[in-house]
Amino acid sequence: MSERRTGSARRTASRAIALTSSGVLLALALPATAANAAPGNACDNRANNTYDKLLQCVTLEGVREHMEAFQKIADNSTDEVYPGSRAAGTDGYADSVEYVAGLLREAGYQVTLDPVPFTFFYPSQLEQLTPAPAEHPNAIATGSGSGTVQGAVIPVDINLDTTTGRANSSGCEMADFDGLDFEGPSDIALLQRGTCSFEIKAQNAEAAGAEAVVIFNQGDTTGPGDRLGVVNPTLGAYEARGPVLGTSFAAGQALAQPGSTARIDVQEPETRTDVNVIAEWPGANPDNVVMAGAHLDSVAAGPGINDNGSGSAALLETALLMAKSNTPNTLRFAWWAAEEEGLVGSTDYVNGLSPEERERIALYMNYDMVGSPNYFLGVYDADQSTFPAPVPVPPGSTAIEDVYESYYTKVGQPYDDSEFSGRSDYQAFIANGIPSGGLFTGAEVRKTPQQQEIWGGAAGEQFDPCYHEECDTIENYDPDALEINSDLIAFAMLHFGYSTQDVNGVPGKKVPGPDFGLPAPAGPERTFAGGGGGLAHDHDHDGESA
């Protein structure tokens, strides 16, 4: 991008202020100079309908403007429950919607705010009382009951032995509870992640008489991703009677001490409604829709600038710059609500479409974390050349993967496969047979020395050291990763906007201008020995504990 504009002047007037949901004005503009105003205006006012034009206009500066806006929105959030975040159900999320939708409307898109009901959880408490008082980090399991429980902590078939890799089947069978005293009025079962689903563990614990359940992370550091941090359990179809929390391995160790007692508090959740932002630019073919999305919400802990301000910002910049491209295929962009609550927004959207409407979607591309500070360049492994997919891979998905990989090859960037797992907002699309693909730069998995040699960064550190933490701020991204992937996101949207023939057989047209000359993919680096491809990604949306 050294030859491209550095302008942040374009759309300065619209970015100068943004209304919060309560009508408070936020100052969002960056200083602009006369030197960069003209190139910026040229990009905004012309049809960026060739690879050269579009890639000339997509810049790191432009994408970062949106990320800085998200940071300011979080900074100014005084939400009574989760201030300083952009989590679903907060004013920080509402202001993020206002910012994104406002720019898209100004650019001429047909913008729909698609209502999404979801379960809003208040902060929970996991307080150890004895033998040493402590407040432990925790996450409420999807499907948890509510209430306050104070009593003895009873470990169930856990494994804290450092010599065995901490493999376990804690709570997976009713026999694990034999001989344990769950006859008291307020017993807390302490279970360890491993082997079976969180659903089975919680169900068995309550059947044994536990009034509350705590599931701590496995503590295994030898697999594809460390299982040390707070686990986020999903209980599937099971609805627990009492509180069910996830916590870290260190907290599990502390709670497993003899004589441990604890107090757990989970308030009754409530139903709130947020919105997906859906923006469409009609093409000549209304029945062949090229779609891309990114989740707009953060976790409650912080502003969520890499997860997922990075994907949201890159997608927004692409949409704004393609507003006048007039591609043959219809373009549709989405910013999803409540992804962090279990892929709620995207699932609600896809399931709410009629079969005919779903049939119109030629493909879906997903961008969830594309600028991780200790990154690798990952592509969803649709052809399963490295990782067997645990979900069905719709026909045509491999063609999307090939375009990403050919682009990386063209620009001389090594890449690797990331498991095609369905553990982000493409899940509902692939469940309905819609070809899908995406990019990913890593979450809580730790970088290996081999990966450090290829992509730089720090071996032994997480791809995103601030993943789901308060420190996921505007400083928490790598400019090289974000710049490369922002270009690729725009390239792929233009490429498929002109033709999806390789994906679904619908004839298309050549992109105007010189041929980009995509080479055959160089092939993934295959640096992930154990699986996952950087996708330990502990949303745990699939409900699995293993």
PADRENTOR-789002 format. One record per residue (C-alpha): x, y, z; residue in three letters. Coordinates in steps of 0.25 Angstrom, whole numbers, padded with zeros to 4 digits, always signed. Each point is the difference from the previous one (the first is absolute). Layout:
// PADRENTOR-789002
XYZALA...
END
This chain:
// PADRENTOR-789002
+0000+0000+0000MET+0012+0009-0001SER-0005+0006-0013GLU-0014+0002+0006ARG-0007+0012+0006ARG+0002+0003+0015THR-0013+0008+0001GLY-0009+0000+0012SER-0007+0013-0006ALA-0010-0008-0007ARG-0014+0000+0006ARG+0006+0010+0011THR-0013+0007+0001ALA-0008-0013+0003SER+0010-0005+0009ARG+0002+0013+0008ALA-0011-0004+0009ILE-0009-0012+0003ALA-0012+0000+0008LEU-0001-0010+0012THR-0013-0007+0003SER-0003+0011+0011SER+0003+0011-0010GLY+0014+0003+0006VAL+0010+0005-0011LEU+0013-0007-0001LEU+0012+0006-0007ALA+0005-0010-0009LEU+0008+0007-0011ALA+0015+0000-0002LEU+0007+0012-0005PRO+0000+0002-0015ALA+0010+0007-0009THR-0002+0006-0014ALA+0011-0009-0005ALA-0008-0013+0002ASN-0014+0006-0003ALA+0000-0001-0015ALA+0004-0015-0001PRO-0010-0003+0011GLY-0011+0007-0008ASN+0004-0007-0013ALA-0002-0014+0007CYS-0013+0004+0006ASP-0006+0006-0013ASN+0004-0010-0011ARG-0004-0014-0003ALA+0011-0009+0006ASN-0003-0011-0009ASN+0013-0005-0004THR+0010-0007+0009TYR+0010+0011-0001ASP-0010+0011+0003LYS-0005-0007+0012LEU+0013-0005+0006LEU+0006+0014-0002GLN-0011+0006+0009CYS+0000-0011+0011VAL+0010+0005+0010THR+0004-0003+0014LEU-0003+0014+0004GLU-0014-0001-0005GLY-0003-0013+0008VAL+0007+0005+0012ARG-0010+0012+0000GLU-0011-0009+0003HIS+0007-0007+0010MET+0003+0013+0007GLU-0015+0003-0001ALA-0003-0013+0007PHE+0010+0003+0011GLN-0006+0014+0003LYS-0014-0006+0000ILE+0005-0010+0011ALA+0008+0011+0007ASP-0013+0009+0001ASN-0009-0012+0004SER-0006+0002+0014THR-0009-0012-0001ASP-0005-0003+0014GLU+0004-0015-0001VAL+0012-0001-0010TYR+0006+0014-0001PRO+0012+0001-0010GLY-0004-0011-0009SER-0008-0002-0013ARG-0007-0013+0005ALA-0014-0004-0005ALA-0011+0007+0008GLY+0008+0012+0004THR+0001+0014-0004ASP+0014-0002-0006GLY-0007-0010-0010TYR-0011+0009-0003ALA+0010+0011-0004ASP+0008-0009-0008SER-0012-0003-0008VAL-0003+0014-0002GLU+0014+0003-0005TYR+0000-0011-0010VAL-0014+0001-0005ALA+0001+0015-0001GLY+0013-0001-0009LEU-0007-0010-0009LEU-0013+0008-0002ARG+0008+0012-0004GLU+0008-0009-0010ALA-0014-0004-0006GLY-0002-0014+0005TYR-0013-0006+0003GLN+0002-0001+0015VAL-0009-0009+0008THR+0001-0001+0016LEU-0004-0015+0002ASP-0006-0002+0014PRO+0007-0011+0008VAL-0006-0005+0014PRO+0011-0006+0009PHE+0002-0003+0014THR+0007+0010+0008PHE+0008-0004+0012PHE+0004+0009+0011TYR+0014-0002+0006PRO+0002-0013+0009SER+0008-0002+0012GLN+0009-0012+0004LEU+0006+0003+0014GLU+0008-0010+0007GLN-0002+0002+0015LEU+0010-0011+0006THR+0011-0004+0002PRO+0005+0013-0007ALA-0010+0011-0004PRO+0000+0004-0015ALA-0008+0005-0011GLU+0001-0009-0012HIS-0002+0004-0015PRO-0012-0007-0006ASN-0010-0001-0011ALA-0014-0004+0000ILE-0003-0013-0007ALA-0011+0002-0011THR-0012-0008+0006GLY+0004+0003+0014SER-0010+0002+0011GLY+0000+0011+0009SER+0001+0002+0015GLY+0010+0002+0012THR+0006-0013+0005VAL+0010+0000+0012GLN+0006-0013+0005GLY+0011-0011-0002ALA+0008-0002-0012VAL+0000-0014-0004ILE+0011-0004-0011PRO-0005-0011-0009VAL+0010-0010-0006ASP+0009+0012-0004ILE+0015-0002-0004ASN+0010+0011+0004LEU+0012-0009-0002ASP+0010+0007-0009THR+0007-0013-0004THR-0013-0006-0008THR-0003+0012-0009GLY-0013+0002+0009ARG-0009-0009-0009ALA-0012-0003+0008ASN-0015-0004-0001SER-0005+0008+0012SER-0015-0001+0001GLY-0002-0007-0013CYS-0006-0012+0007GLU-0009-0001+0012MET+0010-0010+0006ALA+0009+0012+0002ASP-0009+0005+0011PHE-0001-0013+0008ASP+0005+0002+0014GLY-0001+0015+0000LEU-0009+0008+0009ASP-0010+0008-0007PHE-0010-0001+0011GLU+0001+0014+0005GLY-0009+0012-0003PRO+0011+0008-0008SER+0010-0009-0006ASP+0009+0004-0012ILE+0005-0010-0010ALA+0014+0003-0005LEU+0003-0006-0014LEU+0011+0001-0010GLN-0001+0002-0014ARG+0003-0013-0008GLY-0005-0012-0008THR-0015+0003+0000CYS-0009+0012-0003SER-0003+0011+0011PHE-0014-0004-0002GLU+0002-0014+0005ILE+0009+0004+0012LYS-0010+0010+0005ALA-0012-0009-0002GLN+0007-0011+0008ASN+0004+0009+0011ALA-0014+0005+0002GLU-0005-0014+0000ALA+0010-0004+0011ALA-0006+0012+0008GLY+0009+0012-0002ALA-0007+0013+0001GLU+0011+0007-0008ALA+0011-0004-0010VAL+0013+0006-0003VAL+0008-0005-0012ILE+0014+0004+0000PHE+0010-0001-0012ASN+0008-0013-0003GLN+0014+0006+0003GLY+0006-0007-0012ASP+0011+0008-0006THR+0005-0011-0010THR-0012+0001-0010GLY-0003+0009-0012PRO-0004+0011+0010GLY+0002+0002+0015ASP-0012-0003+0008ARG+0003+0009+0012LEU-0009+0012-0001GLY-0014+0001+0004VAL-0009-0010-0008VAL-0013+0005-0006ASN-0009-0012+0001PRO-0012-0003-0008THR-0010-0010+0005LEU-0007-0003-0013GLY-0015-0003+0001ALA+0002-0002+0016TYR-0006+0010+0009GLU+0006+0000+0013ALA-0008+0001+0013ARG+0011+0008+0007GLY+0012+0008-0003PRO+0011-0005-0010VAL+0013+0008-0001LEU+0013-0002-0008GLY+0013+0004+0006THR+0015-0001-0002SER+0009-0012+0003PHE+0007+0009+0011ALA-0013+0002+0006ALA-0004-0015+0000GLY+0013-0003+0007GLN-0003+0010+0011ALA-0014-0005+0001LEU+0004-0015+0001ALA+0008+0002+0013GLN-0005-0008+0012PRO-0011+0008+0008GLY-0003+0010-0012SER-0013+0007+0001THR-0006+0010-0009ALA-0011+0010-0004ARG-0006+0000-0014ILE-0010+0011-0004ASP-0007+0000-0014VAL-0011+0010-0002GLN-0012-0003-0008GLU+0003+0003-0014PRO-0010+0008-0009GLU-0003+0001-0014THR+0005+0012-0008ARG-0001+0004-0015THR+0012+0005-0008ASP+0001+0001-0015VAL+0009-0006-0011ASN+0004+0011-0010VAL-0003-0005-0014ILE+0005+0008-0012ALA-0004-0003-0015GLU+0004+0005-0013TRP-0008-0006-0011PRO+0007-0006-0012GLY-0005-0003-0014ALA-0003-0014+0006ASN-0009+0001+0012PRO+0000-0015+0001ASP+0015-0002+0002ASN+0004+0007+0013VAL+0015+0001+0005VAL+0000+0001+0015MET+0010+0003+0010ALA-0001+0003+0015GLY+0007+0003+0013ALA-0005+0000+0014HIS-0001+0014+0006LEU-0002-0003+0015ASP+0012-0001+0010SER+0000-0008+0012VAL-0004+0007+0013ALA+0015+0001+0005ALA+0004+0011-0010GLY-0001+0007-0013PRO+0003-0012-0009GLY+0009+0007-0010ILE+0006-0012-0006ASN-0011-0009+0004ASP-0007+0005-0008ASN+0002+0014-0003GLY+0010-0004-0010SER-0009-0009-0009GLY-0011+0011+0002SER+0009+0011-0005ALA+0006-0007-0012ALA-0014-0004-0005LEU-0006+0014+0002LEU+0012+0006-0007GLU-0002-0010-0012THR-0015+0003+0000ALA+0002+0015-0001LEU+0010+0000-0011LEU-0009-0010-0008MET-0012+0008+0001ALA+0001+0005-0015LYS+0006-0013-0006SER-0013-0005-0006ASN+0004-0015+0000THR-0008-0010-0008PRO-0004-0007+0013ASN-0007+0006+0011THR+0009+0004+0012LEU-0005-0002+0015ARG+0008+0003+0012PHE-0003-0004+0014ALA+0004+0005+0014TRP-0005-0011+0010TRP-0006+0002+0014ALA+0003-0009+0012ALA+0010-0009-0006GLU+0007+0000+0013GLU-0013-0006+0006GLU+0000-0012-0009GLY+0000+0004-0015LEU-0014+0006+0003VAL-0001+0011-0010GLY+0004-0008-0012SER-0007-0012+0004THR-0013+0008+0002ASP+0002+0007-0014TYR+0002-0013-0008VAL-0011-0008+0007ASN-0009+0012-0003GLY+0002-0001-0015LEU-0010-0007-0009SER+0006-0012-0008PRO-0001+0009-0012GLU+0008+0011+0007GLU+0011-0010+0004ARG+0001-0005-0014GLU+0003+0014-0005ARG+0013+0000+0009ILE+0011-0004-0009ALA+0010-0001+0011LEU+0004+0006+0013TYR+0014+0005+0005MET+0003+0002+0015ASN+0010+0009+0006TYR+0002-0002+0015ASP+0013+0005+0005MET+0009+0004-0012VAL+0011+0009+0007GLY+0005-0008+0012SER+0012+0006+0006PRO+0008-0013+0000ASN-0006-0005-0013TYR+0000-0011-0010PHE-0007+0001-0013LEU-0011-0010+0001GLY-0010-0005-0011VAL-0012-0009+0004TYR+0004-0014-0005ASP-0012-0003-0009ALA+0007-0011-0008ASP+0005-0006+0013GLN+0014-0001-0005SER+0005+0001+0014THR-0012-0002+0010PHE-0012-0009-0002PRO-0012+0009+0002ALA-0009-0003+0012PRO-0012+0006-0008VAL-0005-0002-0014PRO+0007+0008-0010VAL-0010+0005-0011PRO+0005-0002-0014PRO+0006+0013-0006GLY+0007+0004+0013SER+0014-0005-0005THR-0001+0010-0012ALA-0001+0011+0011ILE+0012-0006+0007GLU+0008+0000-0013ASP-0002+0014-0003VAL+0005+0004+0014TYR+0012-0009-0002GLU+0003+0005-0014SER+0000+0014+0005TYR+0010-0003+0011TYR+0008-0007-0010THR+0000+0012-0010LYS+0004+0010+0010VAL+0011-0009+0006GLY-0006-0003+0014GLN+0001-0014+0006PRO-0013-0005+0006TYR-0006-0012+0008ASP-0013-0008+0001ASP-0009+0003+0011SER-0010-0011+0003GLU-0014+0002-0007PHE-0007-0002+0013SER-0013+0009-0001GLY+0004+0006+0013ARG-0003+0014-0004SER-0011+0007-0008ASP+0001-0009-0012TYR-0006-0011+0008GLN-0015+0003-0004ALA+0004+0002-0015PHE+0007-0014-0001ILE-0011-0007+0008ALA-0009+0005-0012ASN+0009-0005-0011GLY+0006+0014-0003ILE+0014+0000-0005PRO+0009+0008+0010SER+0014+0004+0003GLY+0008+0009+0008GLY+0013+0006+0006LEU+0005-0001+0014PHE+0013+0005+0007THR-0001-0008+0013GLY-0005+0002+0014ALA+0005-0007+0013GLU+0008-0011-0006VAL+0015+0002+0002ARG+0010+0003-0012LYS+0010-0011-0002THR+0015+0003-0003PRO-0003-0005-0015GLN-0011+0010-0001GLN+0009+0011+0006GLN+0010-0003-0011GLU-0011+0002-0011ILE-0008+0011+0005TRP+0008+0007+0010GLY-0005+0004+0014GLY+0003-0008+0013ALA+0000-0015+0002ALA-0007-0005+0012GLY-0010+0012+0001GLU-0014-0001-0005GLN-0004+0005-0014PHE-0008+0010+0008ASP+0005+0002+0014PRO-0012+0009+0003CYS-0010-0010-0005TYR-0014+0003+0007HIS+0008+0009+0010GLU-0001+0014+0004GLU+0013+0003-0008CYS-0007-0003-0013ASP+0002+0015-0004THR+0004+0009-0012ILE+0014-0005+0003GLU-0003-0014-0001ASN+0002-0003-0015TYR+0011-0003-0010ASP+0001+0011-0011PRO+0006-0010-0010ASP-0011-0011+0002ALA-0011+0010+0000LEU+0005+0007-0013GLU+0002-0013-0007ILE-0013-0006+0004ASN-0008+0013-0003SER+0005+0000-0014ASP-0004-0015-0001LEU-0014+0003+0005ILE-0002+0010-0010ALA+0006-0008-0011PHE-0009-0012+0003ALA-0012+0008+0000MET+0003+0007-0014LEU+0004-0014-0005HIS-0013-0007+0003PHE-0008+0012-0002GLY+0003-0002-0015TYR+0000-0015+0000SER-0004-0011+0009THR+0001-0011-0012GLN+0011-0008+0008ASP-0009+0000+0012VAL-0014-0003-0005ASN+0001-0001-0015GLY-0007+0013-0002VAL+0006+0007-0013PRO+0007+0013+0004GLY+0009+0011-0007LYS+0014+0004+0000LYS+0004+0011+0010VAL+0003+0012-0008PRO+0014+0005-0002GLY+0013-0008-0001PRO+0000-0015+0004ASP+0005-0001+0014PHE+0006-0014-0003GLY-0003-0008+0011LEU+0010-0012+0001PRO-0002-0014+0005ALA+0000+0000+0016PRO+0014-0003+0005ALA-0006-0009+0011GLY-0001+0002+0015PRO+0012+0000+0009GLU-0007-0011+0009ARG+0006+0005+0013THR-0011-0005+0009PHE+0004-0014+0005ALA-0012-0003+0009GLY-0012+0006-0008GLY-0009+0012+0000GLY+0009+0010-0007GLY+0000+0010+0010GLY-0015-0002+0003LEU+0000-0005+0014ALA-0008+0013+0000HIS-0007-0002+0013ASP-0014+0004-0003HIS-0003-0014+0002ASP-0013+0002-0009HIS+0000-0015-0003ASP-0002-0004+0014GLY+0011-0010+0000GLU+0010-0001+0011SER+0010-0009-0006ALA
END
